[in-house]
């Protein structure tokens, strides 16, 4: 439909037609906006998942390193105080990871 066709309509029909076109365009724009929002949120979720996986991997490496140190200390007979300090730091790492994950 062209503007020339609209000119041929009676004023009431012309306004009704324009209103219908505006409402249809509005619905289309809202649908596009919702799709765009979904894509943006999915992208942000993927970034957050990757970041979480990287942090999880990093904290896992730190915990494994500290467990190796603890096992070496245990086998070499270091004092109980040093073992307790290392165990406490491992537990703090675990709790901080649980708080971040939860």
Buried (B, 14 or more C-beta within 10 A) or exposed (E): EEEEEBEEBEEEEBEEBEEEEEEEEEEEEEEEEEEEEEEEEEEEEEEEEEEEEEEEEEBEEBBEEBEEBBEEBEEEEEEEEEBEEBEEBBEEBEEEBEEEEE
